[in-house]
Amino acid sequence: MISSASAPLATFLTGALYQLSLSVLWALYASLLTTVGIFRRIRGARVLGILLLGATVLKVFLVDLSALQTFYRIISFIVLGLLLLAVSYGYNRFKHIIFGEDQT
């Protein structure tokens, strides 16, 4: 039996807010892994970061958006788009570090 003091926590852990918070944490961790992988030239971290970001995008589309209101869906799409743009910009900007090419 859930006590009245823990009822908000139980609601949070099963609700859409928890799922969205989990997606944000995954996206931040994926961005951190990708950034570390780029600057330290660790291929495994880059690949893991991109895979985790891909899993996060799928989770947002398949799980999180179904439970959100329209305003929060719009915000989710904007934040997700900005994050994807930032990662692709980082890959393009630092491709000479990633692939060991001469900067031209």
N, C-alpha and C positions, 0 to 999 in steps of 0.2 A: 504494500500500500504506500502510495506517495503522500508524504505530509504536505501541508499547505505551504510550508516554507520552501520546499524543494520543487513545487509545482512549476514556477517560472523556469527553473533550470531544466526540468524535464521537457517543457514545451520548447525551449530553445534548442535542446539537443536533438529533437526530432523534427524541428521546423525548417522552413525555407531559409531563415536567417543563418542557421548553423551550416546548411549546405553551401550557401553563398560565401560564408566566412571561410569555409574549408577550401573553396575554389580560389579565393583571394590568396590564402596562404600557399596553396600549391603554385599559383602563378608567380608569386614573389620568390618562392624557393627555386622555381624553374629559371627565373630571370637571374637570380644570384648564381646558380650553377653555370648558366650560359656565360655570364660575365667572367666568372672565375676561370672557366675553360678557355675563354678567348685570351685573357691577359696572361694566364700562366701556361698557355699552350698545352692544355690537358684535353685531349680529344674526347675521352670518356665522359668528362664533366659536361662538355658541350653537347654531346649526343644525348646524354641523360636529361639535361635541361630541356632540350628541344622535344624529346619524347614526353617528358612530364608536362610541358606546355601544350603539346598536342592532346594529351589525355585530359588536361584541364579544359581545353576548348570543347572537346566532346562532352565532358561532364556538364559544362555550362549549357550547351545546347540541348542535351538530352534530359538532364535532371533539373537544373536550377531554373531555367526559363519557364518551365511548365507551372511552377508554383509562385511566380512573381507577378506583381501587378504591372501594368503597362509602364508607369514611370520608372520603376526599378529595372524593367527589361531594357528600356532605352539607355539608362545609365550603365547597365552591364555591357551592352553592345559597344558603347563609347569607350569604356575602360578597356575592354577586351581588344578593341581595334587599336587603341593607343599602345597597348602592351605589345601587340603583334608588330606594329610599325616600329617600335623601339628596338625590338629584337632583330628585325630585318635590317634596320639601319645600322645597328651594331655589327652585324655580320658583314654588310657591305663596306662599312667604314674601316673595319679592321681585318679585311680579308688577306691583306699582306702579312699580318701576324699569324693568322689561322693557317694559311697555306704556304707560308714561307716564301712568298713572291716578292719581287722588287716593287717598290711603290712607284706607280706611274701616274 
